[in-house]
Amino acid sequence: MERMTQKTADGYTVAPEAQAQAITRLGRWEDMMEQLEREQAEISALLEELRAAGKEKSVRFRESFARKLTVSTMLDTLRRSSR
């Protein structure tokens, strides 16, 4: 990935000619974050349904749980880097 920002003592700067492209990239990152948050909620709801049906040992439950862990790790990484 080509970096568009320069880190400064006060935060970050973007060259004027790169601002539109940087805003587009930021928007895409924010879209990805929102999608991951929605996916996390959907997976949690599915896991709860499967638990209620006593399907904790099913392939679907295990695959969904693994996906939840993956999405959770991605969200944690993104949240740590956006502080």
C-alpha positions as CSV (number, residue, x, y, z in Angstrom):
1,M,0.0,0.0,0.0
2,E,1.3,3.4,-0.9
3,R,1.2,5.7,2.0
4,M,-0.7,9.0,1.5
5,T,-0.1,10.6,4.9
6,Q,2.9,11.9,6.6
7,K,3.2,11.5,10.4
8,T,3.9,14.7,12.3
9,A,4.3,15.6,16.0
10,D,0.7,16.8,16.0
11,G,-0.9,13.9,14.0
12,Y,-0.9,13.5,10.2
13,T,-0.8,15.6,7.1
14,V,-1.8,14.9,3.5
15,A,-0.4,16.7,0.5
16,P,-3.0,18.9,-1.1
17,E,-2.9,17.0,-4.4
18,A,-3.6,13.7,-2.5
19,Q,-6.5,14.9,-0.3
20,A,-9.3,13.6,-2.5
21,Q,-7.7,10.2,-2.9
22,A,-6.9,10.0,0.9
23,I,-10.5,10.9,1.7
24,T,-11.7,8.1,-0.6
25,R,-9.3,5.6,1.0
26,L,-10.4,6.7,4.5
27,G,-14.1,6.2,3.5
28,R,-13.3,2.7,2.3
29,W,-11.6,1.9,5.6
30,E,-14.6,3.2,7.5
31,D,-17.0,1.2,5.3
32,M,-14.9,-1.9,6.0
33,M,-15.0,-1.3,9.8
34,E,-18.8,-0.9,9.6
35,Q,-19.2,-4.1,7.6
36,L,-17.0,-6.0,10.1
37,E,-19.1,-4.6,13.0
38,R,-22.3,-5.7,11.2
39,E,-20.9,-9.1,10.5
40,Q,-19.8,-9.5,14.1
41,A,-23.4,-8.8,15.3
42,E,-24.9,-11.2,12.7
43,I,-22.5,-14.0,13.7
44,S,-23.2,-13.4,17.4
45,A,-27.0,-13.8,16.7
46,L,-26.4,-16.9,14.6
47,L,-24.3,-18.5,17.4
48,E,-26.9,-17.7,20.0
49,E,-29.6,-19.4,17.8
50,L,-27.4,-22.4,17.4
51,R,-26.7,-22.6,21.1
52,A,-30.4,-22.4,21.9
53,A,-31.0,-25.3,19.5
54,G,-28.2,-27.3,21.2
55,K,-26.0,-27.3,18.1
56,E,-22.7,-26.2,19.7
57,K,-20.9,-29.2,18.3
58,S,-22.1,-28.7,14.7
59,V,-19.8,-27.8,11.8
60,R,-21.9,-24.6,11.2
61,F,-21.4,-23.5,14.8
62,R,-17.7,-24.2,14.8
63,E,-17.1,-22.5,11.4
64,S,-19.2,-19.5,12.6
65,F,-17.3,-19.3,15.9
66,A,-14.0,-19.4,14.0
67,R,-15.2,-16.6,11.7
68,K,-16.3,-14.6,14.8
69,L,-12.8,-14.9,16.2
70,T,-11.3,-13.8,13.0
71,V,-13.6,-10.8,12.7
72,S,-13.0,-9.9,16.3
73,T,-9.2,-9.9,15.8
74,M,-9.6,-7.7,12.7
75,L,-11.8,-5.3,14.6
76,D,-9.4,-5.2,17.6
77,T,-6.5,-4.4,15.3
78,L,-8.4,-1.7,13.5
79,R,-9.6,-0.1,16.8
80,R,-6.1,-0.1,18.3
81,S,-4.7,1.6,15.2
82,S,-7.4,4.2,15.1
83,R,-6.8,5.6,18.5
